[in-house]
Amino acid sequence: MTMFYSDESQLGDNQAIIEAFWRQKVTAGYLTFSEIELAYAYVLAPNATQAVVISSGRIECFLKYKELIWELYNNNYAVFIVDHPGQGLSSRQLNNSHKGFIEDFAVYVDAFAYFIEKVVNPHWSGPKVMLAHSMGCAIAALYLKTNAQAFQRAVFCAPMFGIHLGTPPQWLAEGLVNALFALGLKTAYLPGQSNYNPKPFDQNQLTGSEVRYQHFRALYHTVPELQLGGVTIAWLKAAFVATKEIANTTLDLEILLLQAADDEIVDNQAQNLWVARQTHTTLVCFEAAKHELLCEQDKVRRPVMSHIYDFLAARTTDSGS
């Protein structure tokens, strides 16, 4: 089967088509979970035999995934996506909406599970596959730890199984975070973090695609409610706890882990160690690739998507429901 791929050189010309698709085909709404308003979207391709459930990364939202959702729809996939608590169009917990805040990743996991129960399952009874990126992979892994039977397969793109901390060793960073947390500074920004501040393309650590990067930044300028800044002390403390739990977790389903060789956001060594513990995981590393594999230049993104489509096409006959 010949697959359809979105082309970055035509992305500008295709925006009108993508926006029309979004207006005419996509259902978006809100779901209340434990006093949190969760924004979600889904689309059902007429001939879909699988549903892709997307768990997005930190600062992301379903509006940022329009291009990918349009591509998946054109390849006959149903697609479901939710904005995690505290980001996108979902409700924020602090008065300063720019602060990335969570006290326990269980909040993310429980909200994601609620979305699957209340939105995905009522609209889709067939096989489901997980497609996760970065922090969304941490959420997905923790969800799948007790719900692996709900999905046939999972794709983890640049998973946040460890954080790229730069110079300080993790034990030192953890000690600092724990000390600041104990001082009652859990809602304070981590030193060096700030409100949303878009970097110029030539300074960005996310993607080598200027077209996709500028489109992302333009979206967040046009819809400022989407903007999210750096992380708080509480968020990083919770992330350390979550990644330690993930490091000791073995998942009982087929997984494709896609790694960006030039990733400066997450720790690739943590991914390698995690894969070594698994029995059903394949790792593919993409050279000259930055963190956002799904938004990279076509010379990276197209092989990424090709690997994803091949992996999903090789699904088992299990219903996954």
N, C-alpha and C positions, 0 to 999 in steps of 0.2 A: 504493500500500500504506500502510495506517495503521500508524504506528510506536508502540510502547509507550515511555512516558517515566516514569521514577521521579519521584515527586512529594515534595518535601521536607516538605510539610504532612502527608503520610501515612507518612513514613519511620519514625517511632516505631512505628506500628501494623504496618508491614510488616516489622519486624525479625524477627519469628518466622517469617515466610514466607521471608525471605532466608536465615536460619540453617538452615531445613529444606532449602532448595534447596542450600545449601553442603554439608550433610551427605550428602544423597542423590545429588547430581549431579556434584559437583566432585571431581576427583582431585588430591591434593596429595602431594608427595614431595620427596626430596633427590637431588641429583646431585653427584658429586665431580669438581671441575675443579681440577687443579694444587694439590691439598691444600686447596682451598676447598670447603666444603659449600654448595651453592646450593639454596635452597628455591624450589620452583616449584608452580604449580597450573594446571590446565586443565579445560575442560568442552567437550563436543561436543554442540551442539544437534542434535536428530534430523534437521531439514531444512536444516541449514547448507549454504550454497554458498560461503561465504568464512570464513576464519579471521582473527581479529584478534589480532595479537601485540603485547602491551603492553610498552613500555619506560618504567618509572615514574621519578619524580623523586627527588632526594636526600631522604633520611630516610624514603622511602616503602617500602611492602611490599604484597604481594598481598592481605593481609587488609584493608588500607585501601580496596581496590578492590572489595569485595564488592558494593556497590550497583551500580556500573557493570557489573561482570561479569554480575550478575543481569539488568540491563536488556538488555545485549547478547544474552544467551542467549534472553530473551523476544522478541528481534527476529531470532532464527534465525541467530546468529553462533556459530561455535566461538571459544573464547577461550583464549589461552595467556599466562602471565605468570611472570616469574622475579624473585626478589629479588636485586638487584645485590650483588656482593661487598662485605662490610662494612656491610650494612644489612638491615633486616627480620629474617627468620629465617635468613638466610645467615650464615656464620661471619665473625667480626670478626678483624682482624689485630693489634690492640693489646690490652694488658692492660686498659686503660680502654676498655671497649666503647662508650662514648659518643662517642669521638673519630671524626670523619669523616676517614678516612685512605685515601689511594691515592697511589702514586708515579708512576703512568702510566695514563692513561685506556685504554691498550691492554689493561689487565687487565680493565676493564669490557667492552670490545668483544669480546675473545677469549672471555670467560665467556658473553656473550650469544650469540655465534656457536655455542658449544658446546651451549648450551641448545637452540638452533634445530635443530642437527644431531641431538642425542640424544633430544629430547623432542618438539619440534614436528613435524619431518619424518616420524618413524615413525608418528605418530598422525594426520597430515593431509597428503594429497597434492594437495589442490585449491589454488585461489588464496589467497594470503596478503596481508594489508594490515597496515601498521605503524601503531600508535597510540602516540605518545610524548608525555611531558610533561617540561618543564624539563630537568634534567640528563639524563633519559632520551632527550631529543631529540639532545643532543650525542653520546651513545652510539650512537643509531640512525643519525645522519648519518655518523659514522665507520664504522659497519658497512656502511651502504649505499654508501659510497664505492667499495667493492670487491665489493659483493654486491647491487647494485640489481636485477639480474635475478631475484633470489629473491622479490621482492615486486611486486605490481601497482601499489600506491599507498601513500602515507604521509601521515599526519596528524601535524603537529607542534603541540602546544599549549603556548603560552608558552615557546618553546625557549630553553635556556641557550646562546645563541650569543655572549653577552657577559654579564658580571656587573654588576649595578647596584651600583656602589661608593660612591655618595653623593658626598661632597665631594672626596676625593683623586682626581687624574687617574690613569689606568691605569698610565702610565709610573712614577709615584711608588710606587703600590701594588706593582707588579712589582719595582721596585728594593728595596723593603723586604723583600718575601717572599724574593727571591733572597739578600739579605744574611743574613736569619735562617736560611735553608736552609744557606748556606755555614758558618754558625756551629754546625751540627750540631743545629739545633732543628726538624728536619723533623716530628717526632711531637708537637711542642708545639702547643697551640691558637693560632690566629691571635689577636692582641690583641683583646680584646672578646668572644671566643667562650668558651663554657663547656659543661658537661654539660647534658643535656636539661633544659629549664626552660620548661614550657608557659605561654605568655602568656595573659592574660585575653582573651576574645573582642574586647573593644573596643580592644585594643592589637595585634591580629593583622594581619599583612600578607598573609595567604593567601587569605581568602575573606570575602564578605559574608553567607554563610549561617551563621547561628548554630547552626542545627540540625545541619548537616553538620560544622561545626567542633567542636562539643561531642561529637559522636559519634566523631570522629577522636581527640580527646583522651581520651575515656573508654576507647577501645580500647587506647591506649598506656599508660593507667594499669592496665588489667586485665591486659595482656600486656606487662610491663615489658621483656622481651627485645627488643621492637621499638624501644625508645627510642634515639634517636641525637641527640647534641648538635651543637655547632658544628664548623667545619672546622679542620683542621690546616694548618700551613705547607706540608707536602708536597701536600695536596689542592689548595690554591689555586694552587700553582706548576704542578701538572699540569693544572689547569683552564685556566690562561692558555695553556699550550702547546696544549691541545686546541682551544680556541676560535679560536686563530690558524690552526690547520690547517683548521678548518671554514670560516673566513672565505674561504679560497682554494679551497674545494671546490664543484664543480658536480655535482649529482646528476641522473642520467638516468632519472627516473621522475616521474610526476605527484604533486605534493605540495600539500597544503592546509595553510597555516600560519595558525594562529589566535592572535591577539595580544590581550592584556589591556591596555586603555588605561591603567589605573591601577596597572600592575605596578611594585612596588618591590623585586623580587627579581632579575629579569634585565633586561638592557639592550635595550629595544625598538629603539633605533637600530641596534644590531648586527643585529637581525632584518631591518630595512628594507634595510640594505646587502647582507645575504646574499640576500634575495629579488631584489634588482636584478641579481644575478649569474646567477640561474637562468633557465631557459627554459621550465620546466614547473611553475611554482609560483604559486599564488594566495594572496594575503594577505587575511585578513578581520580587522578590528579591532573588538573589542567594548567599547563605552563603559561606564563605571561598573563595570568588571570588574577584580577583583584577580587575583593570580597563578594560583590554582588554578581554571582554567576548568571542569574536570570536576567540581569540588566547590563551585561557586558557587551563589548563589541561583537559583531556577528561572527568574526573569526574564532571567538571563544564561545559565544552563546549558542551558535548553531550546533556545534558538536555536543555541547551540554544538553540541549533539547533533544538531539538525536539519541543520545544515551538514555535519556528519560523515556522517550517514546519506545525505544527497543525494549527497555526494562519492563514497561507497562504492558507491552504486547506479548511478552513472554510469561504472562500471568498464569497461575494455576487454574484449575477448574473449580476451585473452592469458591463459594458465593461471596465470602468475605463479610456477610451480613450478620 
